[in-house]
Amino acid sequence: MSGSAAQPIPPLTSTVSNPPNNHHHPKLQTASQEPSWDKRRLVGTVDYDGGKRRVAVEVPGLGRDRIPARYRVRVDGSRWQVDWKVSEVVNKVLELRHWEDIEGVLNRWVGRFARKNFLLLIREIANTGSLEHSVQVFRWMKNQKNYCARNDIYNTLIRLHARHNRTDQARGLFFEMQEWRCKPDAETYNALINTHGRAGQWRWAMNIMEDMLQAAIPPSRTTYNNLISACGSSGNWKEALKICKKMTENGVGPDLVTHNIVLSALKSGNQYSKALAYFELMKETKICPDTITLNIVIQCLVKLGQFGKAVSLFNSMRDKRSECRPDVVTFTSIIHAYSVCGQIDNCKAVFDMMLAEGLKPNIVSYNALLGAYASHGMHVKALASFNLLKRSGLRPDVVSYTSLLNAYGRSGHPEKAREVFDLMKRNSWKPNKVSYNALIDAYGSAGMLTEAVEVLHEMEKDGIQSDIVSISTLLTACGRCGQIVKIDSLLSAAKSRGIELNTVAYNSAIGSYIGVVVLVRWGNMTSP
């Protein structure tokens, strides 16, 4: 990094470009247009008293007039049966907790007698991301006499379970659909491969593709992309490249999504130079990158210490003629780049630039800024950023609290660091190993060895094993306090815990021994 970091970093461009507009909103439905029963549409309402205009998503579904005649006789004239739209049913279900009487609401819905409404209902509830409500609705649905198992219903639920990392439940749905004589299709296998890929189970994903081939279902580009992603997210970049090659040999050409997944796989496998070489190959073959591509390239450049190139690429993305506009991920990566090379003022400048361009920082963005201040012990600015994070409506996470704790520790305020640590626990966040090590370092840096050792015991009592960082921090603290006896005890404790000491730990121990000897000699020289 030393050779690259020494290069001058180009200044940030000050041009504020228009915020990206990548979302194409459909036009509002007018009264003269007849909507399709299964299509989503936007409906606008105006509150003249409040001076507000609201836009809501509406899905009509099949109503009373389009259910089978034998059911229509049962609901006509009944006050208890209500002809709700599908979107209205979804809203009423979501108003209830998942253990409340959801079936009571669904049994009042006239549209339940139209089998085609079941897919719409599951699709709309799944789109909200509520797994518990979706499971309850699906359980009710299977008990309806007119229910018929469908691939698209199961595929929707498998994808939803994947979003919640419920791998076993997703596989259970895969076998259940076959019990209902519903044959899995390409989308089913793709969804299941994606489920295991998100869980880092790339071997399972490979086995599912083999099952797919045995079922005489040809893999699609999505299949290969999911499989490459499964390998890449597990750090198995070599296998990801093999699948990409096999994909081309089988006549399924890679697209930009494929290339981005391969780049991400190389980055996850710490193959930053290979990722940059792959990007150069993309440019040679006239493949136009997008923002995701350039974000990965910037992150690789930062990891290699090529900060100047990273900022130059960032500035080129902000040019008005650029087709790849920087997003929140781009700005966050540049904040991290300036933090690593010690230019803390530029971290805040980039953060403010992000706000000026109409982008909303996420929790990672705030944590990057907090981490920049924490690494230099700037506790006042770190606290200001922490408060700004809370005012934005986001909830601080473990990384946020640990960064603030670290800021106080590095600035010589161990008591404040302890307050932040306790606040994290009160707010239902469980401290991780990094949090405990930061608190140990806060006490150790202040020469409070007893308190630091107590935190180590608290850490292990909490079920978190100490590591080489914990031991090295305590060894350094021993030197500050002149405790030679405790140095030996710590080395023995590390050995008994199976912690293999590295060069840093031994240097800490040696430095502590030397420091204690110097203190003793100085005391002898100055004593009368």
N, C-alpha and C positions, 0 to 999 in steps of 0.2 A: 504493500500500500504506500510505502514511503515515497517511491518514485512517482506514482500517479498523484498522490495527495499533494505533492510539492508544486504541481502545475497550477497556474493561476486559474481561479474559477471565474468564468465570464459573468458579468453583472446580470441581474434579472431585468428583463424588459418591462417597462412600466406601462405599456399599452394595455388597457383594459378592454378585452374583447366582449362581444355580446355573449350572454350565456347560451350554452348549447341547447338546441331544441330538437331533441331526438324523438320526441313523443308526438305522434300524430293523433289528435283527439277526433273521434268521429263526431259528425254534426248531430245536433239535437234532433230528435224525431219530431216531426210536425204532425199535427192532428190529421192532415189529409193523407199521410202515408200509412198504409196498413202494415204493421210490423209482423215479422214471421214469429210464430209461436215459440220457437226454440232459440231465437237470437237475443243477444244482450243489446240493450239500447240505453242511451242516456236521456233522462227526463229532467227537465229544468222546472223549478218552481221559484216563485218570487214572494218574499215576505215584505209586503209594502209597509207594514207598521215598523218592522225592524230595519228596513232598508237593506235586506240581504237577499242574495240569489243563491239557491242551492241546486246542485246537480247530483242525481242519484242514478245508480244502475238498476235497470228493471228487466226482468225476464218473465214474459207472460205465462208460458206454458199452456197446456190444454185446459180450458175451463169447462164449466157445467154443460155448455152447448155441444161439446165435442167428446164427452165421455160416452161409453157404450150405453145404449138405451136401457138395458136391464138394471144398470146402476142409477141412471137418471131418475127412475121412478122412486128409488129409495131416498134421494136427496131433495127432490122437489117438495116444496112446502115445509121443509124442516128448518127450524130456526137454529138448530144446533150445528148444522152443516154450513160451512162458509166457503164461498168461491174465491179463495185467495189466489193471487198470482204466485208463481214459484219464488220470486224474490221476496214477497211478503212472508211466505212460510219460513224462508231462511232467516229473516230478521227476527221473527217470533221465536224460532228455535234458539237463536244465539242470545236472546234476552234471558233465557233460562240457563241455570247451571246444568252441567251434563248429567248430574244425578237426579235432577228434578223431573217432573212429569212431561217429558218430551213427547211421549206417545199420545198423551192427552191432546196436545196441539195438533199432531199429525193426523189423528183420527177424526178431527173436525174438518179437515181439508177435503173439499170435493175433488180436487185434482188427483187424489191418491187412486182413484178408480181408472185413471188413464195411465197405462203402463209406461208410455213414453216419457212421462213426467219424472220418473225415478232417476233417469240419467241426469236430467237437468238439476234435480234437487241435490244429488251427490256432488255434481260438478261445482255448483255454486257454493255449497258448504265447504268443500275441499279448497276452493279458491280463497276462502277466508283464513285457511291454515289451522282451523280448530280440529285437531285430531279426535278429541273426546266426543264432540258433537257428531262428527262424521261417523264414528263407530256406532254410536247410539242410533242414529238415523238408519244406518245400514242394517243393524240388527232388527229394527222395526220393519224395514223394507222386506227382508227375507221372510217375514211372517205373513205378508200379504198374499192372498190367494192368487192375485193376478200378477205376481212378481215372476219375472223370467231372468235368469242369470245372463249377463252380457259381458263381453270382453272389455268394453270401454268403461263399464262401472268398476270392474276389478282393476283395470289399468290405472284409473284415477286414484283408487285407494292405495294401490302399491306405491305410486309416486308420492302420495301424501305421507305414507309411512316412511319413505326414504327421506323426505324433508325433516322428519323428526328422529332420524337415525334408529328406527325400529326395524332392524333387519330381520329378526326372527318372525315378527308379525307379518312382514311383507312376504316372506317365504311361505308362511301359513296361508296367506290369501292365494298364493300361486297354486298350492295343492288343493285348497278348498274349491277354487273355480273348476278344477278338473273333476272333483267329486260331484259338482253340479252339472257335469257334462258340458262344460264350457272350455273349448280348446284354446290354449294360449296362442297368441299370434306374435308377430314381430315386435309390436309395441309392448306386449307383456314381457318378453325376454329383455328388451331394451330397458324397461323400467326396473327389472330385477337386477340386471347388470349394474345399472346406475346406483341402486340401493347398496349393493355390496361394495361398489367403488367408493361411495361416500364414507363407508365404514372402514376403508382401508383394506378390505378383504379381496385383494386382486386375484388370488388363486380361485376363490369361489366364483368370481366374475368370469375367469377363463373357463371353468367347468360349465358354467351356464351357457356360454357360447357353444361349447361342444355339444351340449344337450340340444341347443337350437339347431345345429347342423344335422344332428341325428333325426330331428323332427322334420327335416327337409324344408326348413325355413331359411332362406338366404339372408345373411347379415347385411344390413344397410349401412350407410355412412354413419348414421347415429349409433349403431351397434359398435362399430369400430371406435368412434370417438369416445363413447362411454368406457370402452375397454382400455383405451390408451390413457384416459383420465384416471381409471382405477389403478393402473400400474404407476402412473406418474405421481399421484397423490400419496402413494406408499413409498416414494423415493426410488422405485425400481425403473429408472429411466432407460436402462438397456432393453428391458422387455418392452417398454413403450415404443422404442425405435423399431424393434422387431415387428411389432404389430402394425406399425405405420407402413413398413416395407411390405408386409404380407397383404395389407389393404390395397396397395397399389398393384401388386402382382395379381390380385383377384379381380382387378378391373373396377374397383371402387376408388375413384380418385379422391385425394384429400382436398378439403376446402379450407378456407381461412380459419374456421373453428378448429379443424384438425391441427393446423400449424400452431395456433395459439396454445392448444393443449400440449403439444410436443414441447414448445418453449417453456411452458409452465412445469412440465415434467423434468426438464433439464435444470430449471431453477430449483425445484424442490429437491433434486439430487445433488445440489451444490456444484453443478457443472456449468458455472457462469460463462466461462470462455467458450464452451461448446454451444451454449445458447446464443451468444453473440455471433458465432460462426454460422449457426443455422439461420439467424436473421439475415446475415449477408447473403446466404444462399437464396433466401426468399426474395430478396431484392433483385438478385441476378436473374431469377426466373419470372420477374415482372409481377410478383404477387403483392398487391397493395395492402399494407398493414392497416389496422384500425387502432383505436385508442387502447384496447386491451393489449395488443401486440407491443405497442410502444411503452406501456406501463411495465410490462415484464422486462423489456430491454433496459429501461431506466433502473429498475430494481437490481438487475444483474450488474450494471455499471457501478452502482453504489456499492454493491458487495465487493467488487474488484477494486474499489477505491478510486475509480475514474470519475470523480465528482464533476470535473469540468465538462466532460462529454455528456454527463447526465443532465446538467443544467442547460447546456447548449441544445440538447434534444427537447427539453422542456420549453425553452424559449421558442424553438421552431414550431412546436405544437400550438403555442399561443399566438402565432402569427395569423393575421386575418385571412390569409390565403390557404391556411392549412385545413385539410379535410378531417384531420384527427384532432378534435378538441380535447384539451386536458380535462379530466374529471376529478372527483374527490380523491381517488386512489393516486392519481398523478401528483397532485399537490401534496398529499401526505408523504409520498416517497421522497419528494424534494425537501420537505421539512426534515425528514430523517437524515437525508444526505448532509444538509447543513449542520445538523446536530452532531453527526459523526465527526465532521471536520472542524467542529468547534466554533462555527459562525452562528452563535445563538440569536443575534439580532436579526439575521436573515430568516431564521425560523419563523419569527413573529411576522416578518414582512410577507412571507409566502402565505401564512395563515390569513392575514388581512386581505391579501390579494385574492385568495379563494372566496372570501366573503364578498369582496367587491364584484366578482364575476357571477354572483348570484348562486353560488354553490353552497349547500348546507353541509358543514363538517360533520362527520360521524364520530363515533366513540374512538376509533383508531386515530383519527386526526387529532383530537384533543389529547389523547395519550401520547402521541408523538411530540406534541408541543410540551406537555408536562415532563416527558422524559428528557427533553433537551434542557429544560431548566434544572431538573433534578440532577443530571450528570455534572452540573457545575455548581451545585449547592445553592442555587438562586431560589431560596424558599419563598420569598415574598412574591415573586412573579409566578412561581409554581402554584401558590395558594390562589392567586388571582385567576389563573387559568382553570384551576379546579372549580372555583366558584362560577366562572363563566360556563363551564361544562354543565353545572347543575341548572343554571338559569336558561340554558338552551333547551331544557326539557329532557335531556338524556340522563340516564342514571349512571353514576360512576361505577366502574367495575373493579376487580381486584388489581388490574394493572394501574388504574388511576390512583387508587389508594396507595399502592406500593411506590409509585413514582413520587407522590407527595411525601410519603414517609422517608424515602431516600433523600429527597431534597433537604428535609430537616436534619437527617443524620449527617449528611455531608457538610452542612453548615454549622455543625456543633450544637444541635438542639435535640439531644436524645429524648428528653421528656416530651417534647412536642411530637417526636416520631412515635413514641409510645401512645400518645393520645390518638393519633391517626390510626394506629394499629387497632386500638380498642374500638374506635368508631367504625372501622371496617367490620369488625365482628358484630357490633350492635346492629348494623345495617344488613345483617344476614349474608355477609360474604365470608367464605372460609379462606383464611390466608394460605397461600401456597408456599413452596420452599423458598422462592425468591423473596417473598414478603418477610419470612422469618430471618433469612440471611441478611436482609437490609436492616432489620432491627438489631440483629447481633452486631453488625458493622457500626450502627449508630452508637451503641453502647461501647463497643470496643475502641472506636476512634476517640471517644471521650475518656478512655482509660477506666471505664466502669466495668471491670472484668467480672465481678460477682453478678451484676445484672445481665451481662452478656451470656454467662454460663446458665443462668436461670432461664433465659429465652431458649437456649439449646434444649434444656430438659422439657420445657413447655412444648417445644416443637415436636419432640419425640413422643411426648404424652398425647399429642394431637394426632398421632399416626403418621407423621411425616418424618422420613429418615434423614438424618443429617448427611451432608456430603463434604467433598473436599473444600468447597468454598466456606462452609461453616467452620471447619477445622482451621483453615488458613487464617480466617478472620480472627479467631480466638488466639491463635499462636502470635499474631501480630500484637493483639491486645496485651498478651502476657509480657511482651517486651516493653510496652509502654508503662506497665505497672511494676516491672522489675520482679516478676514472679517466675523464677527458674524452675521451682518445684512443679508448678502447674504446667509448664511446657512438657515435661516428661509425662505427666498424667494425661495430657491431651494426645500426645503421640501414642500412648498405650491405648487410650480410648478409641482412637481412630483405627488401630490395628484390630481391636476386639470387635469393632463394628464392620469389619471387612472393607474399610475405606482405603484404597490404594493411594498412598501419598505420591504426589507428582513434584516437579521441580519447584513450582510456586510454593507448595507447602513446606518443602525443605528449606527454601530460601527464607520463608517467614520464620521458621524455627531457628535457623542460623542467625538471622538478623536480630531475633529476640535475645538469643544467648549473648551475642556481642553487645547489644544494648544494655543488658543487665550488668555485664562485666565492666563496661565503661562507667555506668552509674556507681558501681561499688568502688572503683578506683577513684572516681571523682570525689566520692564521699570520704575516702581515706585521706586524700590530699587536702581536703578543706577542713578536716576535723582537727581540733587543737591538740 
